[in-house]
Amino acid sequence: MGKLIICLTAFGLLAGSAPSIAATQCRDAKGKFINCKSAPAKPTKCRDAKGRYVKCGTKGAKPA
């Protein structure tokens, strides 16, 4: 009974860490591991003097 609990706990820990391992490795179309491309840059959001979100090209807008 004790060995069964240990095995189930180990399996649960491995299953929980599998998505994080898979997320760090990238493969090409042929299935070979390659360097992962960085995520696209998020667009910069700008705020005016009152703290409201505005387009970054407007007068007085500063990046948030």
PDBQT receptor file of N, H, CA, C and O in Angstrom, charges set to zero:
ATOM      1  N   MET A   1       0.815  -1.187   0.000  1.00  0.00    +0.000 N 
ATOM      2  CA  MET A   1       0.000   0.000   0.000  1.00  0.00    +0.000 C 
ATOM      3  C   MET A   1       0.864   1.260   0.000  1.00  0.00    +0.000 C 
ATOM      4  O   MET A   1       0.562   2.231  -0.693  1.00  0.00    +0.000 OA
ATOM      5  N   GLY A   2       1.931   1.233   0.775  1.00  0.00    +0.000 N 
ATOM      6  H   GLY A   2       2.177   0.444   1.338  1.00  0.00    +0.000 HD
ATOM      7  CA  GLY A   2       2.833   2.387   0.854  1.00  0.00    +0.000 C 
ATOM      8  C   GLY A   2       3.559   2.628  -0.457  1.00  0.00    +0.000 C 
ATOM      9  O   GLY A   2       3.761   3.773  -0.862  1.00  0.00    +0.000 OA
ATOM     10  N   LYS A   3       3.954   1.532  -1.130  1.00  0.00    +0.000 N 
ATOM     11  H   LYS A   3       3.790   0.602  -0.802  1.00  0.00    +0.000 HD
ATOM     12  CA  LYS A   3       4.649   1.674  -2.411  1.00  0.00    +0.000 C 
ATOM     13  C   LYS A   3       3.716   2.246  -3.465  1.00  0.00    +0.000 C 
ATOM     14  O   LYS A   3       4.144   3.015  -4.325  1.00  0.00    +0.000 OA
ATOM     15  N   LEU A   4       2.447   1.876  -3.401  1.00  0.00    +0.000 N 
ATOM     16  H   LEU A   4       2.099   1.251  -2.702  1.00  0.00    +0.000 HD
ATOM     17  CA  LEU A   4       1.474   2.389  -4.349  1.00  0.00    +0.000 C 
ATOM     18  C   LEU A   4       1.312   3.903  -4.195  1.00  0.00    +0.000 C 
ATOM     19  O   LEU A   4       1.232   4.627  -5.187  1.00  0.00    +0.000 OA
ATOM     20  N   ILE A   5       1.267   4.366  -2.973  1.00  0.00    +0.000 N 
ATOM     21  H   ILE A   5       1.332   3.777  -2.167  1.00  0.00    +0.000 HD
ATOM     22  CA  ILE A   5       1.135   5.802  -2.720  1.00  0.00    +0.000 C 
ATOM     23  C   ILE A   5       2.365   6.545  -3.217  1.00  0.00    +0.000 C 
ATOM     24  O   ILE A   5       2.241   7.618  -3.806  1.00  0.00    +0.000 OA
ATOM     25  N   ILE A   6       3.544   5.995  -2.990  1.00  0.00    +0.000 N 
ATOM     26  H   ILE A   6       3.645   5.123  -2.512  1.00  0.00    +0.000 HD
ATOM     27  CA  ILE A   6       4.781   6.621  -3.448  1.00  0.00    +0.000 C 
ATOM     28  C   ILE A   6       4.809   6.689  -4.971  1.00  0.00    +0.000 C 
ATOM     29  O   ILE A   6       5.200   7.709  -5.540  1.00  0.00    +0.000 OA
ATOM     30  N   CYS A   7       4.398   5.614  -5.632  1.00  0.00    +0.000 N 
ATOM     31  H   CYS A   7       4.081   4.785  -5.170  1.00  0.00    +0.000 HD
ATOM     32  CA  CYS A   7       4.382   5.591  -7.100  1.00  0.00    +0.000 C 
ATOM     33  C   CYS A   7       3.396   6.606  -7.655  1.00  0.00    +0.000 C 
ATOM     34  O   CYS A   7       3.706   7.308  -8.618  1.00  0.00    +0.000 OA
ATOM     35  N   LEU A   8       2.220   6.693  -7.065  1.00  0.00    +0.000 N 
ATOM     36  H   LEU A   8       1.968   6.123  -6.283  1.00  0.00    +0.000 HD
ATOM     37  CA  LEU A   8       1.224   7.650  -7.537  1.00  0.00    +0.000 C 
ATOM     38  C   LEU A   8       1.684   9.092  -7.316  1.00  0.00    +0.000 C 
ATOM     39  O   LEU A   8       1.427   9.962  -8.148  1.00  0.00    +0.000 OA
ATOM     40  N   THR A   9       2.352   9.341  -6.211  1.00  0.00    +0.000 N 
ATOM     41  H   THR A   9       2.561   8.634  -5.535  1.00  0.00    +0.000 HD
ATOM     42  CA  THR A   9       2.871  10.677  -5.940  1.00  0.00    +0.000 C 
ATOM     43  C   THR A   9       3.956  11.046  -6.947  1.00  0.00    +0.000 C 
ATOM     44  O   THR A   9       3.971  12.166  -7.457  1.00  0.00    +0.000 OA
ATOM     45  N   ALA A  10       4.855  10.124  -7.237  1.00  0.00    +0.000 N 
ATOM     46  H   ALA A  10       4.843   9.214  -6.823  1.00  0.00    +0.000 HD
ATOM     47  CA  ALA A  10       5.913  10.379  -8.215  1.00  0.00    +0.000 C 
ATOM     48  C   ALA A  10       5.327  10.621  -9.600  1.00  0.00    +0.000 C 
ATOM     49  O   ALA A  10       5.778  11.511 -10.321  1.00  0.00    +0.000 OA
ATOM     50  N   PHE A  11       4.325   9.834  -9.970  1.00  0.00    +0.000 N 
ATOM     51  H   PHE A  11       3.959   9.111  -9.384  1.00  0.00    +0.000 HD
ATOM     52  CA  PHE A  11       3.685  10.012 -11.267  1.00  0.00    +0.000 C 
ATOM     53  C   PHE A  11       3.007  11.375 -11.355  1.00  0.00    +0.000 C 
ATOM     54  O   PHE A  11       3.073  12.036 -12.391  1.00  0.00    +0.000 OA
ATOM     55  N   GLY A  12       2.367  11.792 -10.290  1.00  0.00    +0.000 N 
ATOM     56  H   GLY A  12       2.313  11.255  -9.448  1.00  0.00    +0.000 HD
ATOM     57  CA  GLY A  12       1.703  13.096 -10.263  1.00  0.00    +0.000 C 
ATOM     58  C   GLY A  12       2.689  14.243 -10.407  1.00  0.00    +0.000 C 
ATOM     59  O   GLY A  12       2.408  15.222 -11.099  1.00  0.00    +0.000 OA
ATOM     60  N   LEU A  13       3.838  14.130  -9.762  1.00  0.00    +0.000 N 
ATOM     61  H   LEU A  13       4.067  13.335  -9.200  1.00  0.00    +0.000 HD
ATOM     62  CA  LEU A  13       4.857  15.170  -9.882  1.00  0.00    +0.000 C 
ATOM     63  C   LEU A  13       5.414  15.239 -11.295  1.00  0.00    +0.000 C 
ATOM     64  O   LEU A  13       5.642  16.330 -11.818  1.00  0.00    +0.000 OA
ATOM     65  N   LEU A  14       5.636  14.094 -11.915  1.00  0.00    +0.000 N 
ATOM     66  H   LEU A  14       5.452  13.207 -11.490  1.00  0.00    +0.000 HD
ATOM     67  CA  LEU A  14       6.141  14.080 -13.288  1.00  0.00    +0.000 C 
ATOM     68  C   LEU A  14       5.105  14.622 -14.263  1.00  0.00    +0.000 C 
ATOM     69  O   LEU A  14       5.451  15.371 -15.177  1.00  0.00    +0.000 OA
ATOM     70  N   ALA A  15       3.866  14.263 -14.086  1.00  0.00    +0.000 N 
ATOM     71  H   ALA A  15       3.585  13.655 -13.343  1.00  0.00    +0.000 HD
ATOM     72  CA  ALA A  15       2.807  14.731 -14.977  1.00  0.00    +0.000 C 
ATOM     73  C   ALA A  15       2.609  16.236 -14.835  1.00  0.00    +0.000 C 
ATOM     74  O   ALA A  15       2.293  16.910 -15.816  1.00  0.00    +0.000 OA
ATOM     75  N   GLY A  16       2.784  16.759 -13.661  1.00  0.00    +0.000 N 
ATOM     76  H   GLY A  16       3.041  16.212 -12.864  1.00  0.00    +0.000 HD
ATOM     77  CA  GLY A  16       2.620  18.190 -13.443  1.00  0.00    +0.000 C 
ATOM     78  C   GLY A  16       3.743  19.011 -14.036  1.00  0.00    +0.000 C 
ATOM     79  O   GLY A  16       3.525  20.169 -14.392  1.00  0.00    +0.000 OA
ATOM     80  N   SER A  17       4.932  18.454 -14.156  1.00  0.00    +0.000 N 
ATOM     81  H   SER A  17       5.109  17.513 -13.867  1.00  0.00    +0.000 HD
ATOM     82  CA  SER A  17       6.059  19.208 -14.687  1.00  0.00    +0.000 C 
ATOM     83  C   SER A  17       6.213  19.045 -16.194  1.00  0.00    +0.000 C 
ATOM     84  O   SER A  17       7.013  19.760 -16.797  1.00  0.00    +0.000 OA
ATOM     85  N   ALA A  18       5.484  18.141 -16.819  1.00  0.00    +0.000 N 
ATOM     86  H   ALA A  18       4.834  17.560 -16.330  1.00  0.00    +0.000 HD
ATOM     87  CA  ALA A  18       5.624  17.892 -18.255  1.00  0.00    +0.000 C 
ATOM     88  C   ALA A  18       5.281  19.107 -19.119  1.00  0.00    +0.000 C 
ATOM     89  O   ALA A  18       6.025  19.376 -20.063  1.00  0.00    +0.000 OA
ATOM     90  N   PRO A  19       4.203  19.860 -18.861  1.00  0.00    +0.000 N 
ATOM     91  CA  PRO A  19       3.914  21.008 -19.721  1.00  0.00    +0.000 C 
ATOM     92  C   PRO A  19       4.993  22.082 -19.667  1.00  0.00    +0.000 C 
ATOM     93  O   PRO A  19       5.267  22.720 -20.684  1.00  0.00    +0.000 OA
ATOM     94  N   SER A  20       5.608  22.297 -18.516  1.00  0.00    +0.000 N 
ATOM     95  H   SER A  20       5.386  21.779 -17.691  1.00  0.00    +0.000 HD
ATOM     96  CA  SER A  20       6.641  23.316 -18.437  1.00  0.00    +0.000 C 
ATOM     97  C   SER A  20       7.896  22.881 -19.183  1.00  0.00    +0.000 C 
ATOM     98  O   SER A  20       8.594  23.724 -19.746  1.00  0.00    +0.000 OA
ATOM     99  N   ILE A  21       8.194  21.601 -19.200  1.00  0.00    +0.000 N 
ATOM    100  H   ILE A  21       7.627  20.917 -18.743  1.00  0.00    +0.000 HD
ATOM    101  CA  ILE A  21       9.347  21.108 -19.945  1.00  0.00    +0.000 C 
ATOM    102  C   ILE A  21       9.091  21.245 -21.440  1.00  0.00    +0.000 C 
ATOM    103  O   ILE A  21       9.980  21.662 -22.182  1.00  0.00    +0.000 OA
ATOM    104  N   ALA A  22       7.898  20.901 -21.887  1.00  0.00    +0.000 N 
ATOM    105  H   ALA A  22       7.176  20.562 -21.284  1.00  0.00    +0.000 HD
ATOM    106  CA  ALA A  22       7.576  20.960 -23.306  1.00  0.00    +0.000 C 
ATOM    107  C   ALA A  22       7.543  22.395 -23.810  1.00  0.00    +0.000 C 
ATOM    108  O   ALA A  22       7.818  22.637 -24.985  1.00  0.00    +0.000 OA
ATOM    109  N   ALA A  23       7.218  23.335 -22.964  1.00  0.00    +0.000 N 
ATOM    110  H   ALA A  23       6.994  23.139 -22.010  1.00  0.00    +0.000 HD
ATOM    111  CA  ALA A  23       7.121  24.718 -23.391  1.00  0.00    +0.000 C 
ATOM    112  C   ALA A  23       8.490  25.339 -23.663  1.00  0.00    +0.000 C 
ATOM    113  O   ALA A  23       8.585  26.305 -24.420  1.00  0.00    +0.000 OA
ATOM    114  N   THR A  24       9.547  24.802 -23.063  1.00  0.00    +0.000 N 
ATOM    115  H   THR A  24       9.470  24.016 -22.448  1.00  0.00    +0.000 HD
ATOM    116  CA  THR A  24      10.863  25.399 -23.226  1.00  0.00    +0.000 C 
ATOM    117  C   THR A  24      11.614  24.848 -24.425  1.00  0.00    +0.000 C 
ATOM    118  O   THR A  24      12.650  25.402 -24.790  1.00  0.00    +0.000 OA
ATOM    119  N   GLN A  25      11.133  23.779 -25.053  1.00  0.00    +0.000 N 
ATOM    120  H   GLN A  25      10.291  23.329 -24.756  1.00  0.00    +0.000 HD
ATOM    121  CA  GLN A  25      11.823  23.185 -26.182  1.00  0.00    +0.000 C 
ATOM    122  C   GLN A  25      10.999  23.377 -27.441  1.00  0.00    +0.000 C 
ATOM    123  O   GLN A  25       9.781  23.202 -27.432  1.00  0.00    +0.000 OA
ATOM    124  N   CYS A  26      11.676  23.742 -28.531  1.00  0.00    +0.000 N 
ATOM    125  H   CYS A  26      12.665  23.884 -28.538  1.00  0.00    +0.000 HD
ATOM    126  CA  CYS A  26      10.986  23.960 -29.794  1.00  0.00    +0.000 C 
ATOM    127  C   CYS A  26      11.485  22.952 -30.821  1.00  0.00    +0.000 C 
ATOM    128  O   CYS A  26      12.644  22.538 -30.798  1.00  0.00    +0.000 OA
ATOM    129  N   ARG A  27      10.594  22.570 -31.713  1.00  0.00    +0.000 N 
ATOM    130  H   ARG A  27       9.653  22.906 -31.731  1.00  0.00    +0.000 HD
ATOM    131  CA  ARG A  27      10.938  21.630 -32.772  1.00  0.00    +0.000 C 
ATOM    132  C   ARG A  27      10.578  22.235 -34.121  1.00  0.00    +0.000 C 
ATOM    133  O   ARG A  27       9.638  23.023 -34.230  1.00  0.00    +0.000 OA
ATOM    134  N   ASP A  28      11.332  21.859 -35.143  1.00  0.00    +0.000 N 
ATOM    135  H   ASP A  28      12.095  21.219 -35.054  1.00  0.00    +0.000 HD
ATOM    136  CA  ASP A  28      11.008  22.310 -36.483  1.00  0.00    +0.000 C 
ATOM    137  C   ASP A  28      10.033  21.336 -37.130  1.00  0.00    +0.000 C 
ATOM    138  O   ASP A  28       9.526  20.436 -36.459  1.00  0.00    +0.000 OA
ATOM    139  N   ALA A  29       9.759  21.502 -38.430  1.00  0.00    +0.000 N 
ATOM    140  H   ALA A  29      10.170  22.233 -38.975  1.00  0.00    +0.000 HD
ATOM    141  CA  ALA A  29       8.779  20.672 -39.128  1.00  0.00    +0.000 C 
ATOM    142  C   ALA A  29       9.214  19.207 -39.188  1.00  0.00    +0.000 C 
ATOM    143  O   ALA A  29       8.366  18.319 -39.272  1.00  0.00    +0.000 OA
ATOM    144  N   LYS A  30      10.507  18.946 -39.146  1.00  0.00    +0.000 N 
ATOM    145  H   LYS A  30      11.196  19.667 -39.077  1.00  0.00    +0.000 HD
ATOM    146  CA  LYS A  30      11.018  17.574 -39.214  1.00  0.00    +0.000 C 
ATOM    147  C   LYS A  30      11.086  16.912 -37.844  1.00  0.00    +0.000 C 
ATOM    148  O   LYS A  30      11.383  15.721 -37.748  1.00  0.00    +0.000 OA
ATOM    149  N   GLY A  31      10.814  17.670 -36.784  1.00  0.00    +0.000 N 
ATOM    150  H   GLY A  31      10.573  18.637 -36.862  1.00  0.00    +0.000 HD
ATOM    151  CA  GLY A  31      10.824  17.109 -35.446  1.00  0.00    +0.000 C 
ATOM    152  C   GLY A  31      12.139  17.281 -34.707  1.00  0.00    +0.000 C 
ATOM    153  O   GLY A  31      12.283  16.789 -33.588  1.00  0.00    +0.000 OA
ATOM    154  N   LYS A  32      13.099  17.968 -35.306  1.00  0.00    +0.000 N 
ATOM    155  H   LYS A  32      12.982  18.368 -36.215  1.00  0.00    +0.000 HD
ATOM    156  CA  LYS A  32      14.386  18.192 -34.647  1.00  0.00    +0.000 C 
ATOM    157  C   LYS A  32      14.281  19.390 -33.706  1.00  0.00    +0.000 C 
ATOM    158  O   LYS A  32      13.539  20.335 -33.974  1.00  0.00    +0.000 OA
ATOM    159  N   PHE A  33      15.030  19.341 -32.601  1.00  0.00    +0.000 N 
ATOM    160  H   PHE A  33      15.633  18.573 -32.384  1.00  0.00    +0.000 HD
ATOM    161  CA  PHE A  33      15.040  20.450 -31.661  1.00  0.00    +0.000 C 
ATOM    162  C   PHE A  33      15.813  21.617 -32.260  1.00  0.00    +0.000 C 
ATOM    163  O   PHE A  33      16.875  21.430 -32.854  1.00  0.00    +0.000 OA
ATOM    164  N   ILE A  34      15.276  22.816 -32.102  1.00  0.00    +0.000 N 
ATOM    165  H   ILE A  34      14.414  22.968 -31.620  1.00  0.00    +0.000 HD
ATOM    166  CA  ILE A  34      15.910  24.034 -32.604  1.00  0.00    +0.000 C 
ATOM    167  C   ILE A  34      15.854  25.092 -31.510  1.00  0.00    +0.000 C 
ATOM    168  O   ILE A  34      15.204  24.902 -30.483  1.00  0.00    +0.000 OA
ATOM    169  N   ASN A  35      16.540  26.207 -31.739  1.00  0.00    +0.000 N 
ATOM    170  H   ASN A  35      17.069  26.362 -32.574  1.00  0.00    +0.000 HD
ATOM    171  CA  ASN A  35      16.469  27.326 -30.801  1.00  0.00    +0.000 C 
ATOM    172  C   ASN A  35      15.103  27.979 -30.924  1.00  0.00    +0.000 C 
ATOM    173  O   ASN A  35      14.628  28.239 -32.030  1.00  0.00    +0.000 OA
ATOM    174  N   CYS A  36      14.482  28.238 -29.804  1.00  0.00    +0.000 N 
ATOM    175  H   CYS A  36      14.868  28.027 -28.905  1.00  0.00    +0.000 HD
ATOM    176  CA  CYS A  36      13.150  28.852 -29.804  1.00  0.00    +0.000 C 
ATOM    177  C   CYS A  36      13.268  30.325 -30.162  1.00  0.00    +0.000 C 
ATOM    178  O   CYS A  36      14.160  31.027 -29.686  1.00  0.00    +0.000 OA
ATOM    179  N   LYS A  37      12.361  30.776 -31.001  1.00  0.00    +0.000 N 
ATOM    180  H   LYS A  37      11.636  30.205 -31.387  1.00  0.00    +0.000 HD
ATOM    181  CA  LYS A  37      12.309  32.192 -31.322  1.00  0.00    +0.000 C 
ATOM    182  C   LYS A  37      11.649  32.907 -30.158  1.00  0.00    +0.000 C 
ATOM    183  O   LYS A  37      10.734  32.379 -29.525  1.00  0.00    +0.000 OA
ATOM    184  N   SER A  38      12.118  34.101 -29.887  1.00  0.00    +0.000 N 
ATOM    185  H   SER A  38      12.861  34.530 -30.401  1.00  0.00    +0.000 HD
ATOM    186  CA  SER A  38      11.526  34.838 -28.782  1.00  0.00    +0.000 C 
ATOM    187  C   SER A  38      10.107  35.255 -29.144  1.00  0.00    +0.000 C 
ATOM    188  O   SER A  38       9.766  35.379 -30.320  1.00  0.00    +0.000 OA
ATOM    189  N   ALA A  39       9.305  35.464 -28.146  1.00  0.00    +0.000 N 
ATOM    190  H   ALA A  39       9.582  35.363 -27.191  1.00  0.00    +0.000 HD
ATOM    191  CA  ALA A  39       7.917  35.860 -28.351  1.00  0.00    +0.000 C 
ATOM    192  C   ALA A  39       7.876  37.240 -28.986  1.00  0.00    +0.000 C 
ATOM    193  O   ALA A  39       8.750  38.064 -28.716  1.00  0.00    +0.000 OA
ATOM    194  N   PRO A  40       6.892  37.511 -29.817  1.00  0.00    +0.000 N 
ATOM    195  CA  PRO A  40       6.807  38.841 -30.422  1.00  0.00    +0.000 C 
ATOM    196  C   PRO A  40       6.638  39.907 -29.355  1.00  0.00    +0.000 C 
ATOM    197  O   PRO A  40       5.992  39.690 -28.330  1.00  0.00    +0.000 OA
ATOM    198  N   ALA A  41       7.223  41.047 -29.612  1.00  0.00    +0.000 N 
ATOM    199  H   ALA A  41       7.748  41.224 -30.444  1.00  0.00    +0.000 HD
ATOM    200  CA  ALA A  41       7.177  42.132 -28.636  1.00  0.00    +0.000 C 
ATOM    201  C   ALA A  41       5.748  42.634 -28.479  1.00  0.00    +0.000 C 
ATOM    202  O   ALA A  41       5.020  42.806 -29.457  1.00  0.00    +0.000 OA
ATOM    203  N   LYS A  42       5.371  42.862 -27.247  1.00  0.00    +0.000 N 
ATOM    204  H   LYS A  42       5.962  42.723 -26.453  1.00  0.00    +0.000 HD
ATOM    205  CA  LYS A  42       4.035  43.380 -26.983  1.00  0.00    +0.000 C 
ATOM    206  C   LYS A  42       4.005  44.860 -27.356  1.00  0.00    +0.000 C 
ATOM    207  O   LYS A  42       4.979  45.576 -27.126  1.00  0.00    +0.000 OA
ATOM    208  N   PRO A  43       2.912  45.314 -27.922  1.00  0.00    +0.000 N 
ATOM    209  CA  PRO A  43       2.833  46.733 -28.262  1.00  0.00    +0.000 C 
ATOM    210  C   PRO A  43       2.859  47.587 -27.001  1.00  0.00    +0.000 C 
ATOM    211  O   PRO A  43       2.276  47.229 -25.978  1.00  0.00    +0.000 OA
ATOM    212  N   THR A  44       3.534  48.701 -27.092  1.00  0.00    +0.000 N 
ATOM    213  H   THR A  44       4.008  48.992 -27.923  1.00  0.00    +0.000 HD
ATOM    214  CA  THR A  44       3.649  49.590 -25.957  1.00  0.00    +0.000 C 
ATOM    215  C   THR A  44       2.346  50.338 -25.768  1.00  0.00    +0.000 C 
ATOM    216  O   THR A  44       1.778  50.850 -26.733  1.00  0.00    +0.000 OA
ATOM    217  N   LYS A  45       1.875  50.407 -24.557  1.00  0.00    +0.000 N 
ATOM    218  H   LYS A  45       2.336  49.992 -23.773  1.00  0.00    +0.000 HD
ATOM    219  CA  LYS A  45       0.672  51.177 -24.239  1.00  0.00    +0.000 C 
ATOM    220  C   LYS A  45       1.117  52.516 -23.669  1.00  0.00    +0.000 C 
ATOM    221  O   LYS A  45       2.074  52.598 -22.900  1.00  0.00    +0.000 OA
ATOM    222  N   CYS A  46       0.405  53.553 -24.062  1.00  0.00    +0.000 N 
ATOM    223  H   CYS A  46      -0.373  53.486 -24.686  1.00  0.00    +0.000 HD
ATOM    224  CA  CYS A  46       0.746  54.889 -23.592  1.00  0.00    +0.000 C 
ATOM    225  C   CYS A  46      -0.403  55.473 -22.790  1.00  0.00    +0.000 C 
ATOM    226  O   CYS A  46      -1.568  55.127 -22.988  1.00  0.00    +0.000 OA
ATOM    227  N   ARG A  47      -0.044  56.366 -21.883  1.00  0.00    +0.000 N 
ATOM    228  H   ARG A  47       0.902  56.648 -21.723  1.00  0.00    +0.000 HD
ATOM    229  CA  ARG A  47      -1.040  57.047 -21.044  1.00  0.00    +0.000 C 
ATOM    230  C   ARG A  47      -0.823  58.552 -21.143  1.00  0.00    +0.000 C 
ATOM    231  O   ARG A  47       0.286  59.031 -21.380  1.00  0.00    +0.000 OA
ATOM    232  N   ASP A  48      -1.919  59.277 -20.954  1.00  0.00    +0.000 N 
ATOM    233  H   ASP A  48      -2.820  58.888 -20.762  1.00  0.00    +0.000 HD
ATOM    234  CA  ASP A  48      -1.817  60.731 -20.953  1.00  0.00    +0.000 C 
ATOM    235  C   ASP A  48      -1.529  61.218 -19.530  1.00  0.00    +0.000 C 
ATOM    236  O   ASP A  48      -1.270  60.411 -18.637  1.00  0.00    +0.000 OA
ATOM    237  N   ALA A  49      -1.574  62.532 -19.324  1.00  0.00    +0.000 N 
ATOM    238  H   ALA A  49      -1.784  63.187 -20.050  1.00  0.00    +0.000 HD
ATOM    239  CA  ALA A  49      -1.259  63.116 -18.023  1.00  0.00    +0.000 C 
ATOM    240  C   ALA A  49      -2.272  62.706 -16.949  1.00  0.00    +0.000 C 
ATOM    241  O   ALA A  49      -1.935  62.668 -15.766  1.00  0.00    +0.000 OA
ATOM    242  N   LYS A  50      -3.512  62.400 -17.355  1.00  0.00    +0.000 N 
ATOM    243  H   LYS A  50      -3.786  62.432 -18.317  1.00  0.00    +0.000 HD
ATOM    244  CA  LYS A  50      -4.546  62.011 -16.391  1.00  0.00    +0.000 C 
ATOM    245  C   LYS A  50      -4.522  60.523 -16.080  1.00  0.00    +0.000 C 
ATOM    246  O   LYS A  50      -5.251  60.061 -15.202  1.00  0.00    +0.000 OA
ATOM    247  N   GLY A  51      -3.692  59.769 -16.791  1.00  0.00    +0.000 N 
ATOM    248  H   GLY A  51      -3.099  60.145 -17.504  1.00  0.00    +0.000 HD
ATOM    249  CA  GLY A  51      -3.571  58.345 -16.527  1.00  0.00    +0.000 C 
ATOM    250  C   GLY A  51      -4.437  57.467 -17.402  1.00  0.00    +0.000 C 
ATOM    251  O   GLY A  51      -4.480  56.254 -17.200  1.00  0.00    +0.000 OA
ATOM    252  N   ARG A  52      -5.134  58.050 -18.378  1.00  0.00    +0.000 N 
ATOM    253  H   ARG A  52      -5.099  59.035 -18.543  1.00  0.00    +0.000 HD
ATOM    254  CA  ARG A  52      -5.974  57.267 -19.274  1.00  0.00    +0.000 C 
ATOM    255  C   ARG A  52      -5.144  56.740 -20.430  1.00  0.00    +0.000 C 
ATOM    256  O   ARG A  52      -4.170  57.369 -20.843  1.00  0.00    +0.000 OA
ATOM    257  N   TYR A  53      -5.534  55.576 -20.955  1.00  0.00    +0.000 N 
ATOM    258  H   TYR A  53      -6.325  55.065 -20.620  1.00  0.00    +0.000 HD
ATOM    259  CA  TYR A  53      -4.848  55.008 -22.098  1.00  0.00    +0.000 C 
ATOM    260  C   TYR A  53      -5.188  55.808 -23.346  1.00  0.00    +0.000 C 
ATOM    261  O   TYR A  53      -6.352  56.116 -23.602  1.00  0.00    +0.000 OA
ATOM    262  N   VAL A  54      -4.158  56.142 -24.121  1.00  0.00    +0.000 N 
ATOM    263  H   VAL A  54      -3.212  55.892 -23.914  1.00  0.00    +0.000 HD
ATOM    264  CA  VAL A  54      -4.324  56.869 -25.376  1.00  0.00    +0.000 C 
ATOM    265  C   VAL A  54      -3.396  56.257 -26.411  1.00  0.00    +0.000 C 
ATOM    266  O   VAL A  54      -2.543  55.436 -26.072  1.00  0.00    +0.000 OA
ATOM    267  N   LYS A  55      -3.553  56.651 -27.680  1.00  0.00    +0.000 N 
ATOM    268  H   LYS A  55      -4.245  57.318 -27.956  1.00  0.00    +0.000 HD
ATOM    269  CA  LYS A  55      -2.633  56.211 -28.720  1.00  0.00    +0.000 C 
ATOM    270  C   LYS A  55      -1.278  56.828 -28.462  1.00  0.00    +0.000 C 
ATOM    271  O   LYS A  55      -1.183  57.955 -27.979  1.00  0.00    +0.000 OA
ATOM    272  N   CYS A  56      -0.233  56.096 -28.783  1.00  0.00    +0.000 N 
ATOM    273  H   CYS A  56      -0.310  55.180 -29.176  1.00  0.00    +0.000 HD
ATOM    274  CA  CYS A  56       1.115  56.575 -28.452  1.00  0.00    +0.000 C 
ATOM    275  C   CYS A  56       1.544  57.773 -29.285  1.00  0.00    +0.000 C 
ATOM    276  O   CYS A  56       2.505  58.445 -28.912  1.00  0.00    +0.000 OA
ATOM    277  N   GLY A  57       0.892  58.066 -30.374  1.00  0.00    +0.000 N 
ATOM    278  H   GLY A  57       0.111  57.520 -30.678  1.00  0.00    +0.000 HD
ATOM    279  CA  GLY A  57       1.281  59.206 -31.195  1.00  0.00    +0.000 C 
ATOM    280  C   GLY A  57       0.668  60.519 -30.750  1.00  0.00    +0.000 C 
ATOM    281  O   GLY A  57       1.041  61.569 -31.273  1.00  0.00    +0.000 OA
ATOM    282  N   THR A  58      -0.260  60.499 -29.803  1.00  0.00    +0.000 N 
ATOM    283  H   THR A  58      -0.563  59.646 -29.378  1.00  0.00    +0.000 HD
ATOM    284  CA  THR A  58      -0.938  61.724 -29.401  1.00  0.00    +0.000 C 
ATOM    285  C   THR A  58      -0.026  62.612 -28.554  1.00  0.00    +0.000 C 
ATOM    286  O   THR A  58       0.959  62.164 -27.967  1.00  0.00    +0.000 OA
ATOM    287  N   LYS A  59      -0.401  63.888 -28.521  1.00  0.00    +0.000 N 
ATOM    288  H   LYS A  59      -1.201  64.252 -28.998  1.00  0.00    +0.000 HD
ATOM    289  CA  LYS A  59       0.398  64.867 -27.781  1.00  0.00    +0.000 C 
ATOM    290  C   LYS A  59       0.345  64.600 -26.289  1.00  0.00    +0.000 C 
ATOM    291  O   LYS A  59      -0.740  64.437 -25.731  1.00  0.00    +0.000 OA
ATOM    292  N   GLY A  60       1.488  64.551 -25.635  1.00  0.00    +0.000 N 
ATOM    293  H   GLY A  60       2.370  64.683 -26.088  1.00  0.00    +0.000 HD
ATOM    294  CA  GLY A  60       1.572  64.363 -24.190  1.00  0.00    +0.000 C 
ATOM    295  C   GLY A  60       1.506  62.910 -23.737  1.00  0.00    +0.000 C 
ATOM    296  O   GLY A  60       1.490  62.649 -22.535  1.00  0.00    +0.000 OA
ATOM    297  N   ALA A  61       1.466  61.967 -24.658  1.00  0.00    +0.000 N 
ATOM    298  H   ALA A  61       1.479  62.180 -25.635  1.00  0.00    +0.000 HD
ATOM    299  CA  ALA A  61       1.391  60.551 -24.278  1.00  0.00    +0.000 C 
ATOM    300  C   ALA A  61       2.769  60.041 -23.892  1.00  0.00    +0.000 C 
ATOM    301  O   ALA A  61       3.777  60.356 -24.525  1.00  0.00    +0.000 OA
ATOM    302  N   LYS A  62       2.777  59.234 -22.823  1.00  0.00    +0.000 N 
ATOM    303  H   LYS A  62       1.959  58.977 -22.309  1.00  0.00    +0.000 HD
ATOM    304  CA  LYS A  62       4.033  58.643 -22.351  1.00  0.00    +0.000 C 
ATOM    305  C   LYS A  62       3.828  57.133 -22.220  1.00  0.00    +0.000 C 
ATOM    306  O   LYS A  62       2.740  56.691 -21.851  1.00  0.00    +0.000 OA
ATOM    307  N   PRO A  63       4.861  56.335 -22.518  1.00  0.00    +0.000 N 
ATOM    308  CA  PRO A  63       4.723  54.868 -22.375  1.00  0.00    +0.000 C 
ATOM    309  C   PRO A  63       4.413  54.496 -20.936  1.00  0.00    +0.000 C 
ATOM    310  O   PRO A  63       4.972  55.061 -19.996  1.00  0.00    +0.000 OA
ATOM    311  N   ALA A  64       3.526  53.548 -20.783  1.00  0.00    +0.000 N 
ATOM    312  H   ALA A  64       3.072  53.089 -21.546  1.00  0.00    +0.000 HD
ATOM    313  CA  ALA A  64       3.106  53.102 -19.444  1.00  0.00    +0.000 C 
ATOM    314  C   ALA A  64       4.078  52.098 -18.882  1.00  0.00    +0.000 C 
ATOM    315  O   ALA A  64       3.888  51.612 -17.767  1.00  0.00    +0.000 OA
TER     316      ALA A  64
